[in-house]
Amino acid sequence: MDRGALPLAVALLLAGCSLSPTSLAETVHCDLQPVDPERGKVTYTTSQVSKGCVAQAPNAILEVHVLFLEFPRDLSQLELTLQASKQNGTQPREVLLVLSVNSNVFLQLQALGIPLHLAYNPNLVTFQEPPGVNTTELPSFPKTQILEWAAERGPIASAAELDDPQSVLLRLGQDETEARGLAEGHLAAQGSLSFCMLEASQDMGRTLEWRPRIPALVRGCRLEGVAGHKEAHILRVLPGHSAGPRTVTVKVELSCASGDPDAVLILQGPPYVSWLIDANHNMQIWTTGEYSFKIFPEKNIRGFKLPDTPQGLLGEARMLNASVVASFVELPLASVVSLHAPSCGGRLQTSPAPIQTTPPKDTCSPELLMSLIQTKCANDAMTLVLKKELVAHLKCTIMGLTLWDPSCQAEDRGDQFVLHSAYSSCGMEVTANMISNEVVVNILSSSSPQRKKVHCLNMDSLSFQLGLYLSPHFLQASNTIEPGQQSFVQVRVSPSIPEFLLQLDSCHLDLGPEGGTMELIQGRAAKGNCVSLLSPSPEGNPRFSFLLHFYTVPIPKTGTLSCTIALRPKTGSQDQEVRRTVFTRLNVISPDLSGCTSKGLVLPAVLGITFGAFLIGALLTAALWYIYSHTRSPGKREPVVAVAAPASSESSSTNHSIGSTQSTPCSTSSMA
C-alpha cells in the first residue's frame, strides 16, 4: 500500500459513518458458491489445534515436545522448523521431539543450533537432508502410551494433534510469562500446568503455529440490485480459545491489468482481535476492533461493530455499494492470513464443481521422486536404492532406472529398485577423493529423462585431524591443557573436498573417573557458557574454544578430547553422508604441579618467599608489641591470662572432606 492509502481509507471510513443501519442485511440475495481456485486463494497460519496442551517445565534438563500428525494421503511433504529462544545469554536446553505420523512423510527439518533428540518411525519418515541430530526409533504405541513413553524421559512441555499440516513452527524454551498467559485462559481449566494432557480445541499460543495444506474455502456471489464494479472481500475469523488480545496480520494481494480495482475489505472477528493490514493498493477498510497499516503500525484506527453472521456481512457489503463479493472466507483464529486474487471489478468466476482437496491421482512429481533416491557407498562400490512403496505413493510409473552407462540397469528386488556398481565400472568418474556418477530415471509422465548427480567419497585417501591449540592463531597444536587457560580446537580433513561441507556434530572431553565427561558441543551448538563456536578457517575447518575449571581435588592428569564430525554434500540432497569420530589424548597440567614447568616458580624461589614472609611477620609483631607496651599507663595494665582452647577446635578449621573432582567448562555448568 502506498502512503496515500491511509488518508483515503480514513476519509472513506468517516464517510461510511453516515450510512444507515444494517436493516437490509437479512434481505440480501447473494448465493455464495465456491470460487475458481485460480480466481481466489486464501492461506493462513494458526495456533489452534484439534487437541493439544502446553505446560511449564522451567527446571527440566530435557524439554519434551510431542506431535501427532495425521495425513489423508499416502505420501506427504512437511516443513518442520524448531526455534529456540535464548534468554540472558544462556544456551537452549536439550530437546526431545517425539514425532508420530500415520503415513509416509517426506520431512524437511530445520533445527539449527538446537541440541535435539528425535524419536520417530524410520519406516514412515524420510528426510530431505540428513537430520544431523540424535535419533531414536519410536515404539508402535497408541497415543496415550506414546505420551507416557515420552513423559518417562522428561516433563512434556507441549503436545498437539495436527490434521494435514504443510508447515509447522515449534518455538522452544518459552518463558514463564508466555506460559502463564495461557494459564489465564482456557488452559486454566486443566488445573496444574506442570502436567500436559491433551484437551480438545486448544490454542497453543506462541509455542506452536502451523499452516494447513488445504487452502481455506473461498466463496463468492453477485449482489442483486447493485450496479457498478465495486467488489468486496470479506474475511470472518471465528472465535477461538485465546488467552488475551490477538493481532491478525492480513496480507491482501489483488491484481488487475486495467489498474487498481475498486474494492472494500471487510474484516470481522471476536472483540479481542485487532488487525494489521498489508495491502498492495488502495482499498476501503471496514473492520471490527482496531486496525493499523503495515506502513504505519503504531497508528491504530478504531473500527465498528459488525454483524457476526454471513448474511449480515453480505448486507454490509451491499450498503458499501459492492456489486460482487469476490471472496468470502471463514477461518479459525489465525495469526497470518494471505489473500491472493486477480480482481478486475465486478467479474466473478465461480466453480460449480466441488473444490478438489487432494492432488490428482495420475500426477507424479519428478523432483520429489529424484530426492527419494538414497545413495550408499561401501567396499569400493556404489549402491542406489529407491523404495517401490514411495514410488507407488507418488503415482509414478518408472520406465527405466540406470546409471550414466545405460547398460547398468536397476534390479527389481521385490520392495525396492537397486542400482549397484563397483567404482571401476558403469562410467564412474574417479578422482583422488571422490567417485561420481549420474542416475537416470525415465518416467511415463515426463517426455525427457530425469537426471541426478551422485557421489561417493574415497575414504582411503582422506585423513581427519583433531587439534588443540593454546592461541587463537592455530599455529602449533598442543597435547596439554591447563585449567583456567583458554583452549582452541580445530578439526580438519585433508585433502579438502570443495563439494562437501565439514561440520562438528558433537564434542566432549573425557577426564576419566576423577573428572567425568564434559559436553562441549551438542547438536552443532555450544554446550555451556564458556564454550564458543568460532568462525571456520579459510579452508572451511570448524573451530571452537572452551575454558576449563576444576573446583575440587584430586585433579586428573590426562584426558581425551573426542569429536564426531560429518561430511555433508553442499548440494543439499540426500547423498552420501560420512561420519567419523576423531580424538586426541591430552595431559592436564594441575596447579600443584605448575612449579615443575617453566611457567612456575622453582623450589629455591618458593622457600625464599616463604622465609621472607615469616621474617616480615615476626618483625611486624615485635614492633606492634613494643608500641603497645610503651603507650599504656602502668595503672591500666592488667595481667595477661592465657586460655587453652578445646582440643577439638584445633582441627576444626581444617576438617574438610575431600570429595570427587568437579570439572566444568564454566562455573555455571553442571557437575560432571
Disulfide bonds with the S-S distance in Angstrom:
Cys30-Cys221 1.44
Cys53-Cys196 1.86
Cys256-Cys344 2.32
Cys364-Cys396 1.79
Cys377-Cys456 1.39
Cys408-Cys426 1.94
Cys507-Cys563 1.97
